[in-house]
């Protein structure tokens, strides 16, 4: 009888642990990144951080060697070849665009850093950044607000031919169904 109670207690503790772990599970969204030809050239993984913020992890391939910057843009549209349809930088709270001394520091203050990866000669790179002012929630700082946002990859303009788009890839961020 005692063995049954102990086993029952162990099972109850295990089930409680599984339920607690599932309750604390962070939301994650994986976004495919496509080039102007529509080919997938990487992924962006956004994970909700606690108590607030989003961790963005990038894995890219088939990109031009050298510096490659990335950040979130305000519209969930990625029309090639230039991806200008993605709009301006996503600026929750108007920190960037309401700043008369704006530069990329304003984007960083808005929680949307202009971060650079170094792409190797093989066209591959990985990196991550924490964006403290963005969320995966329902508020106006959410990357899902206004129907979604997008992630843009920018190549180093100084190393590109003049007729090559500097925006090398784009991925639409939308709330999972």
C-alpha positions as protocol buffer text, in pm:
chain_id: "A"
residue {
  index: 1
  type: UNK
  ca { x: 0 y: 0 z: 0 }
}
residue {
  index: 2
  type: UNK
  ca { x: 286 y: 234 z: 92 }
}
residue {
  index: 3
  type: UNK
  ca { x: 459 y: 164 z: -243 }
}
residue {
  index: 4
  type: UNK
  ca { x: 139 y: 255 z: -431 }
}
residue {
  index: 5
  type: UNK
  ca { x: 115 y: 590 z: -247 }
}
residue {
  index: 6
  type: UNK
  ca { x: 479 y: 669 z: -324 }
}
residue {
  index: 7
  type: UNK
  ca { x: 436 y: 579 z: -692 }
}
residue {
  index: 8
  type: UNK
  ca { x: 116 y: 784 z: -703 }
}
residue {
  index: 9
  type: UNK
  ca { x: 299 y: 1079 z: -548 }
}
residue {
  index: 10
  type: UNK
  ca { x: 582 y: 1049 z: -797 }
}
residue {
  index: 11
  type: UNK
  ca { x: 338 y: 1035 z: -1090 }
}
residue {
  index: 12
  type: UNK
  ca { x: 151 y: 1338 z: -952 }
}
residue {
  index: 13
  type: UNK
  ca { x: 476 y: 1533 z: -916 }
}
residue {
  index: 14
  type: UNK
  ca { x: 584 y: 1442 z: -1269 }
}
residue {
  index: 15
  type: UNK
  ca { x: 249 y: 1550 z: -1413 }
}
residue {
  index: 16
  type: UNK
  ca { x: 261 y: 1873 z: -1213 }
}
residue {
  index: 17
  type: UNK
  ca { x: 614 y: 1939 z: -1346 }
}
residue {
  index: 18
  type: UNK
  ca { x: 504 y: 1881 z: -1706 }
}
residue {
  index: 19
  type: UNK
  ca { x: 203 y: 2110 z: -1662 }
}
residue {
  index: 20
  type: UNK
  ca { x: 418 y: 2380 z: -1500 }
}
residue {
  index: 21
  type: UNK
  ca { x: 676 y: 2357 z: -1779 }
}
residue {
  index: 22
  type: UNK
  ca { x: 405 y: 2386 z: -2044 }
}
residue {
  index: 23
  type: UNK
  ca { x: 253 y: 2685 z: -1866 }
}
residue {
  index: 24
  type: UNK
  ca { x: 590 y: 2864 z: -1870 }
}
residue {
  index: 25
  type: UNK
  ca { x: 671 y: 2772 z: -2229 }
}
residue {
  index: 26
  type: UNK
  ca { x: 784 y: 3075 z: -2428 }
}
residue {
  index: 27
  type: UNK
  ca { x: 611 y: 3159 z: -2751 }
}
residue {
  index: 28
  type: UNK
  ca { x: 831 y: 3114 z: -3056 }
}
residue {
  index: 29
  type: UNK
  ca { x: 780 y: 3212 z: -3418 }
}
residue {
  index: 30
  type: UNK
  ca { x: 1004 y: 3090 z: -3702 }
}
residue {
  index: 31
  type: UNK
  ca { x: 1013 y: 3316 z: -4008 }
}
residue {
  index: 32
  type: UNK
  ca { x: 1159 y: 3200 z: -4341 }
}
residue {
  index: 33
  type: UNK
  ca { x: 1379 y: 3463 z: -4506 }
}
residue {
  index: 34
  type: UNK
  ca { x: 1355 y: 3483 z: -4885 }
}
residue {
  index: 35
  type: UNK
  ca { x: 1574 y: 3655 z: -5141 }
}
residue {
  index: 36
  type: UNK
  ca { x: 1448 y: 3854 z: -5442 }
}
residue {
  index: 37
  type: UNK
  ca { x: 1407 y: 3531 z: -5642 }
}
residue {
  index: 38
  type: UNK
  ca { x: 1182 y: 3382 z: -5373 }
}
residue {
  index: 39
  type: UNK
  ca { x: 1438 y: 3128 z: -5251 }
}
residue {
  index: 40
  type: UNK
  ca { x: 1467 y: 3064 z: -4878 }
}
residue {
  index: 41
  type: UNK
  ca { x: 1807 y: 3190 z: -4763 }
}
residue {
  index: 42
  type: UNK
  ca { x: 1766 y: 3149 z: -4390 }
}
residue {
  index: 43
  type: UNK
  ca { x: 1541 y: 3170 z: -4089 }
}
residue {
  index: 44
  type: UNK
  ca { x: 1469 y: 3417 z: -3814 }
}
residue {
  index: 45
  type: UNK
  ca { x: 1348 y: 3269 z: -3487 }
}
residue {
  index: 46
  type: UNK
  ca { x: 1171 y: 3508 z: -3250 }
}
residue {
  index: 47
  type: UNK
  ca { x: 1124 y: 3389 z: -2893 }
}
residue {
  index: 48
  type: UNK
  ca { x: 934 y: 3570 z: -2621 }
}
residue {
  index: 49
  type: UNK
  ca { x: 1161 y: 3661 z: -2330 }
}
residue {
  index: 50
  type: UNK
  ca { x: 1046 y: 3722 z: -1974 }
}
residue {
  index: 51
  type: UNK
  ca { x: 938 y: 3957 z: -1832 }
}
residue {
  index: 52
  type: UNK
  ca { x: 943 y: 4154 z: -2159 }
}
residue {
  index: 53
  type: UNK
  ca { x: 1133 y: 4142 z: -2483 }
}
residue {
  index: 54
  type: UNK
  ca { x: 1206 y: 3925 z: -2783 }
}
residue {
  index: 55
  type: UNK
  ca { x: 1518 y: 3727 z: -2869 }
}
residue {
  index: 56
  type: UNK
  ca { x: 1582 y: 3719 z: -3244 }
}
residue {
  index: 57
  type: UNK
  ca { x: 1811 y: 3446 z: -3376 }
}
residue {
  index: 58
  type: UNK
  ca { x: 1919 y: 3447 z: -3740 }
}
residue {
  index: 59
  type: UNK
  ca { x: 2068 y: 3169 z: -3949 }
}
residue {
  index: 60
  type: UNK
  ca { x: 2140 y: 3269 z: -4308 }
}
residue {
  index: 61
  type: UNK
  ca { x: 2305 y: 3117 z: -4614 }
}
residue {
  index: 62
  type: UNK
  ca { x: 2365 y: 3224 z: -4974 }
}
residue {
  index: 63
  type: UNK
  ca { x: 2434 y: 3583 z: -4867 }
}
residue {
  index: 64
  type: UNK
  ca { x: 2712 y: 3813 z: -4992 }
}
residue {
  index: 65
  type: UNK
  ca { x: 3027 y: 3782 z: -4777 }
}
residue {
  index: 66
  type: UNK
  ca { x: 3093 y: 4066 z: -4536 }
}
residue {
  index: 67
  type: UNK
  ca { x: 2873 y: 4268 z: -4300 }
}
residue {
  index: 68
  type: UNK
  ca { x: 2499 y: 4204 z: -4312 }
}
residue {
  index: 69
  type: UNK
  ca { x: 2267 y: 4411 z: -4097 }
}
residue {
  index: 70
  type: UNK
  ca { x: 1916 y: 4312 z: -3995 }
}
residue {
  index: 71
  type: UNK
  ca { x: 1622 y: 4473 z: -3821 }
}
residue {
  index: 72
  type: UNK
  ca { x: 1243 y: 4472 z: -3800 }
}
residue {
  index: 73
  type: UNK
  ca { x: 1035 y: 4682 z: -4042 }
}
residue {
  index: 74
  type: UNK
  ca { x: 680 y: 4805 z: -3989 }
}
residue {
  index: 75
  type: UNK
  ca { x: 480 y: 4615 z: -4255 }
}
residue {
  index: 76
  type: UNK
  ca { x: 426 y: 4242 z: -4314 }
}
residue {
  index: 77
  type: UNK
  ca { x: 496 y: 4270 z: -4687 }
}
residue {
  index: 78
  type: UNK
  ca { x: 805 y: 4146 z: -4871 }
}
residue {
  index: 79
  type: UNK
  ca { x: 770 y: 4236 z: -5239 }
}
residue {
  index: 80
  type: UNK
  ca { x: 1093 y: 4175 z: -5432 }
}
residue {
  index: 81
  type: UNK
  ca { x: 1334 y: 4282 z: -5556 }
}
residue {
  index: 82
  type: UNK
  ca { x: 1401 y: 4573 z: -5315 }
}
residue {
  index: 83
  type: UNK
  ca { x: 1150 y: 4480 z: -5039 }
}
residue {
  index: 84
  type: UNK
  ca { x: 1058 y: 4848 z: -5001 }
}
residue {
  index: 85
  type: UNK
  ca { x: 704 y: 4727 z: -4934 }
}
residue {
  index: 86
  type: UNK
  ca { x: 821 y: 4640 z: -4580 }
}
residue {
  index: 87
  type: UNK
  ca { x: 810 y: 5011 z: -4498 }
}
residue {
  index: 88
  type: UNK
  ca { x: 1019 y: 5196 z: -4246 }
}
residue {
  index: 89
  type: UNK
  ca { x: 1178 y: 5054 z: -3933 }
}
residue {
  index: 90
  type: UNK
  ca { x: 927 y: 4923 z: -3680 }
}
residue {
  index: 91
  type: UNK
  ca { x: 920 y: 5198 z: -3417 }
}
residue {
  index: 92
  type: UNK
  ca { x: 698 y: 5116 z: -3120 }
}
residue {
  index: 93
  type: UNK
  ca { x: 630 y: 5428 z: -2917 }
}
residue {
  index: 94
  type: UNK
  ca { x: 771 y: 5661 z: -3184 }
}
residue {
  index: 95
  type: UNK
  ca { x: 1119 y: 5672 z: -3028 }
}
residue {
  index: 96
  type: UNK
  ca { x: 1302 y: 5672 z: -3361 }
}
residue {
  index: 97
  type: UNK
  ca { x: 1088 y: 5888 z: -3585 }
}
residue {
  index: 98
  type: UNK
  ca { x: 1003 y: 6143 z: -3312 }
}
residue {
  index: 99
  type: UNK
  ca { x: 1372 y: 6197 z: -3234 }
}
residue {
  index: 100
  type: UNK
  ca { x: 1522 y: 6504 z: -3410 }
}
residue {
  index: 101
  type: UNK
  ca { x: 1869 y: 6347 z: -3373 }
}
residue {
  index: 102
  type: UNK
  ca { x: 1757 y: 6017 z: -3513 }
}
residue {
  index: 103
  type: UNK
  ca { x: 2002 y: 5769 z: -3638 }
}
residue {
  index: 104
  type: UNK
  ca { x: 2029 y: 5403 z: -3567 }
}
residue {
  index: 105
  type: UNK
  ca { x: 2062 y: 5490 z: -3198 }
}
residue {
  index: 106
  type: UNK
  ca { x: 1692 y: 5578 z: -3208 }
}
residue {
  index: 107
  type: UNK
  ca { x: 1611 y: 5241 z: -3355 }
}
residue {
  index: 108
  type: UNK
  ca { x: 1812 y: 5076 z: -3078 }
}
residue {
  index: 109
  type: UNK
  ca { x: 1626 y: 5284 z: -2818 }
}
residue {
  index: 110
  type: UNK
  ca { x: 1298 y: 5166 z: -2970 }
}
residue {
  index: 111
  type: UNK
  ca { x: 1413 y: 4811 z: -2906 }
}
residue {
  index: 112
  type: UNK
  ca { x: 1485 y: 4746 z: -3272 }
}
residue {
  index: 113
  type: UNK
  ca { x: 1862 y: 4732 z: -3303 }
}
residue {
  index: 114
  type: UNK
  ca { x: 2039 y: 4754 z: -3634 }
}
residue {
  index: 115
  type: UNK
  ca { x: 2262 y: 4456 z: -3574 }
}
residue {
  index: 116
  type: UNK
  ca { x: 2536 y: 4330 z: -3800 }
}
residue {
  index: 117
  type: UNK
  ca { x: 2634 y: 3973 z: -3876 }
}
residue {
  index: 118
  type: UNK
  ca { x: 2955 y: 3887 z: -4052 }
}
residue {
  index: 119
  type: UNK
  ca { x: 2886 y: 3656 z: -4344 }
}
residue {
  index: 120
  type: UNK
  ca { x: 3173 y: 3423 z: -4421 }
}
residue {
  index: 121
  type: UNK
  ca { x: 3315 y: 3337 z: -4763 }
}
residue {
  index: 122
  type: UNK
  ca { x: 3072 y: 3041 z: -4771 }
}
residue {
  index: 123
  type: UNK
  ca { x: 2774 y: 3284 z: -4758 }
}
residue {
  index: 124
  type: UNK
  ca { x: 2669 y: 3170 z: -4409 }
}
residue {
  index: 125
  type: UNK
  ca { x: 2621 y: 3353 z: -4079 }
}
residue {
  index: 126
  type: UNK
  ca { x: 2444 y: 3312 z: -3746 }
}
residue {
  index: 127
  type: UNK
  ca { x: 2370 y: 3559 z: -3471 }
}
residue {
  index: 128
  type: UNK
  ca { x: 2118 y: 3674 z: -3217 }
}
residue {
  index: 129
  type: UNK
  ca { x: 2004 y: 3990 z: -3046 }
}
residue {
  index: 130
  type: UNK
  ca { x: 1772 y: 4074 z: -2757 }
}
residue {
  index: 131
  type: UNK
  ca { x: 1511 y: 4343 z: -2828 }
}
residue {
  index: 132
  type: UNK
  ca { x: 1382 y: 4460 z: -2487 }
}
residue {
  index: 133
  type: UNK
  ca { x: 1103 y: 4685 z: -2614 }
}
residue {
  index: 134
  type: UNK
  ca { x: 940 y: 4439 z: -2853 }
}
residue {
  index: 135
  type: UNK
  ca { x: 691 y: 4165 z: -2765 }
}
residue {
  index: 136
  type: UNK
  ca { x: 507 y: 3872 z: -2916 }
}
residue {
  index: 137
  type: UNK
  ca { x: 190 y: 3984 z: -2740 }
}
residue {
  index: 138
  type: UNK
  ca { x: -111 y: 4194 z: -2832 }
}
residue {
  index: 139
  type: UNK
  ca { x: 17 y: 4539 z: -2731 }
}
residue {
  index: 140
  type: UNK
  ca { x: 148 y: 4816 z: -2961 }
}
residue {
  index: 141
  type: UNK
  ca { x: 507 y: 4694 z: -2908 }
}
residue {
  index: 142
  type: UNK
  ca { x: 418 y: 4354 z: -3052 }
}
residue {
  index: 143
  type: UNK
  ca { x: 576 y: 4244 z: -3378 }
}
residue {
  index: 144
  type: UNK
  ca { x: 223 y: 4126 z: -3463 }
}
residue {
  index: 145
  type: UNK
  ca { x: 63 y: 4471 z: -3422 }
}
residue {
  index: 146
  type: UNK
  ca { x: -113 y: 4615 z: -3728 }
}
residue {
  index: 147
  type: UNK
  ca { x: -122 y: 4273 z: -3894 }
}
residue {
  index: 148
  type: UNK
  ca { x: 249 y: 4196 z: -3852 }
}
residue {
  index: 149
  type: UNK
  ca { x: 595 y: 4324 z: -3938 }
}
residue {
  index: 150
  type: UNK
  ca { x: 894 y: 4196 z: -4135 }
}
residue {
  index: 151
  type: UNK
  ca { x: 1265 y: 4132 z: -4097 }
}
residue {
  index: 152
  type: UNK
  ca { x: 1497 y: 4280 z: -4356 }
}
residue {
  index: 153
  type: UNK
  ca { x: 1859 y: 4181 z: -4425 }
}
residue {
  index: 154
  type: UNK
  ca { x: 2083 y: 4456 z: -4566 }
}
residue {
  index: 155
  type: UNK
  ca { x: 2417 y: 4391 z: -4735 }
}
residue {
  index: 156
  type: UNK
  ca { x: 2716 y: 4621 z: -4704 }
}
residue {
  index: 157
  type: UNK
  ca { x: 2649 y: 4880 z: -4975 }
}
residue {
  index: 158
  type: UNK
  ca { x: 3017 y: 4963 z: -5021 }
}
residue {
  index: 159
  type: UNK
  ca { x: 3088 y: 4607 z: -5140 }
}
residue {
  index: 160
  type: UNK
  ca { x: 2791 y: 4567 z: -5377 }
}
residue {
  index: 161
  type: UNK
  ca { x: 2767 y: 4653 z: -5748 }
}
residue {
  index: 162
  type: UNK
  ca { x: 2558 y: 4968 z: -5803 }
}
residue {
  index: 163
  type: UNK
  ca { x: 2270 y: 4780 z: -5964 }
}
residue {
  index: 164
  type: UNK
  ca { x: 2237 y: 4519 z: -5685 }
}
residue {
  index: 165
  type: UNK
  ca { x: 1961 y: 4564 z: -5426 }
}
residue {
  index: 166
  type: UNK
  ca { x: 2107 y: 4630 z: -5083 }
}
residue {
  index: 167
  type: UNK
  ca { x: 1815 y: 4451 z: -4918 }
}
residue {
  index: 168
  type: UNK
  ca { x: 1914 y: 4091 z: -4974 }
}
residue {
  index: 169
  type: UNK
  ca { x: 1630 y: 3910 z: -4798 }
}
residue {
  index: 170
  type: UNK
  ca { x: 1297 y: 3963 z: -4624 }
}
residue {
  index: 171
  type: UNK
  ca { x: 1071 y: 3760 z: -4399 }
}
residue {
  index: 172
  type: UNK
  ca { x: 712 y: 3831 z: -4295 }
}
residue {
  index: 173
  type: UNK
  ca { x: 634 y: 3812 z: -3921 }
}
residue {
  index: 174
  type: UNK
  ca { x: 269 y: 3723 z: -3861 }
}
residue {
  index: 175
  type: UNK
  ca { x: 87 y: 3577 z: -3566 }
}
residue {
  index: 176
  type: UNK
  ca { x: 73 y: 3198 z: -3601 }
}
residue {
  index: 177
  type: UNK
  ca { x: -275 y: 3066 z: -3683 }
}
